[in-house]
Amino acid sequence: MILPFRVDADTLKADFQNGVLTVAIPKPAGAVAQTRNIEVK
């Protein structure tokens, strides 16, 4: 996955439970929020 900002690897968090991988990547203070609609089929 390509992100529109540089990621600080020391702040990443990941969890794997019941077959689901959840990754939390904090946005840097200067990052601009962008929204996109994704159709789920």
MODELLER restraints for C-alpha pairs under 7 A, 6 or more apart:
rsr = mdl.restraints
at = mdl.atoms
rsr.add(forms.Gaussian(group=physical.xy_distance, feature=features.Distance(at['CA:5:A'], at['CA:31:A']), mean=6.90, stdev=0.5))
rsr.add(forms.Gaussian(group=physical.xy_distance, feature=features.Distance(at['CA:11:A'], at['CA:26:A']), mean=6.90, stdev=0.5))
rsr.add(forms.Gaussian(group=physical.xy_distance, feature=features.Distance(at['CA:12:A'], at['CA:24:A']), mean=5.94, stdev=0.5))
rsr.add(forms.Gaussian(group=physical.xy_distance, feature=features.Distance(at['CA:12:A'], at['CA:25:A']), mean=5.20, stdev=0.5))
rsr.add(forms.Gaussian(group=physical.xy_distance, feature=features.Distance(at['CA:13:A'], at['CA:23:A']), mean=5.84, stdev=0.5))
rsr.add(forms.Gaussian(group=physical.xy_distance, feature=features.Distance(at['CA:13:A'], at['CA:24:A']), mean=5.13, stdev=0.5))
rsr.add(forms.Gaussian(group=physical.xy_distance, feature=features.Distance(at['CA:13:A'], at['CA:25:A']), mean=6.84, stdev=0.5))
rsr.add(forms.Gaussian(group=physical.xy_distance, feature=features.Distance(at['CA:14:A'], at['CA:22:A']), mean=5.60, stdev=0.5))
rsr.add(forms.Gaussian(group=physical.xy_distance, feature=features.Distance(at['CA:14:A'], at['CA:23:A']), mean=4.37, stdev=0.5))
rsr.add(forms.Gaussian(group=physical.xy_distance, feature=features.Distance(at['CA:14:A'], at['CA:24:A']), mean=6.19, stdev=0.5))
rsr.add(forms.Gaussian(group=physical.xy_distance, feature=features.Distance(at['CA:15:A'], at['CA:21:A']), mean=5.79, stdev=0.5))
rsr.add(forms.Gaussian(group=physical.xy_distance, feature=features.Distance(at['CA:15:A'], at['CA:22:A']), mean=5.21, stdev=0.5))
rsr.add(forms.Gaussian(group=physical.xy_distance, feature=features.Distance(at['CA:15:A'], at['CA:23:A']), mean=6.55, stdev=0.5))
rsr.add(forms.Gaussian(group=physical.xy_distance, feature=features.Distance(at['CA:16:A'], at['CA:22:A']), mean=6.31, stdev=0.5))
